[in-house]
């Protein structure tokens, strides 16, 4: 199932989404989450990996992560 | 996936202490990454199994949204610090699945029964926070033991919307508002209490209205008109007409209230998001 890594800045609300498609996508997403978590320097940045059939679904069930600006570069 | 639990409770207890203190796990303990991957996989597996259930007879063709995740390091640490007697393997929601759909609370009961039945969950494993809310949070949770614990959250769209807005409020007013705490500032306190009332009063009333509307819709469709809707001496035709009139009014009222409430919640969310985005926190 696809997986989505969200890097969300609790202060600025900026966020970045990385999508991992395919059957094993959620496992790749989780590995990426762990890497980002280990390298994180700013504790205001929340790093989560979510498993779902689509990003649209994630945007509905976890809408709080998507209120700010979407960034393409690292936050 | 292999559902055998690969670690002892003692190992996880010691690992929990390291997570709580933010220290590197000692030699011989299971790696944090492996433990969390186990939880993430079991959550995804439960999500897949729930997704394979056919909810069409219960919910019609409307979309069903299901997402899973393993707790983040921050929320896991917060929980372990808040509850020192707990350990990773005793925290119920390290693995979590969220189910949301456009549904009434009666349909929500049906969804809960279907998921609980799939895993043989007992009545005590179903935590109904709709009547006994936690800081205004309302939903139904199902606690599974597979053997790792998994929490399945079943929410209507309105319950889910409120919860997400409240999370945004917590980012601004302090995460403690999720745990029955109130801000010291009087204005902030009023906002929090007002938000909780939206959930426990307005949304509750809307859910009752929706159930009433749905029951009346069914009664009209099946020709079972409640005697209270029309005098006994009235002919069947007039009783049906009265029921249809009442249904139309109920429906319009419900749609109007729901639209208003969604707008109200969206405005609140935009306000909280704007405060943080402007750096006023």
Interface residues (C-beta under 8 A of the other chain):
Chain A: X1 X10 X11 X12 X13 X26 X27 X30 X31 X34 X37 X43 X46 X47 X48 X49 X50 X51 X52 X53 X57 X58 X60 X61 X62 X63 X64 X67 X68
Chain B: X33 X36 X37 X40 X41 X43 X44 X47 X48 X51 X65 X66 X67 X68 X69 X70 X72 X73 X74 X98 X100 X160 X161 X164 X165 X167 X168 X171 X269 X270 X273 X276 X277 X279 X281
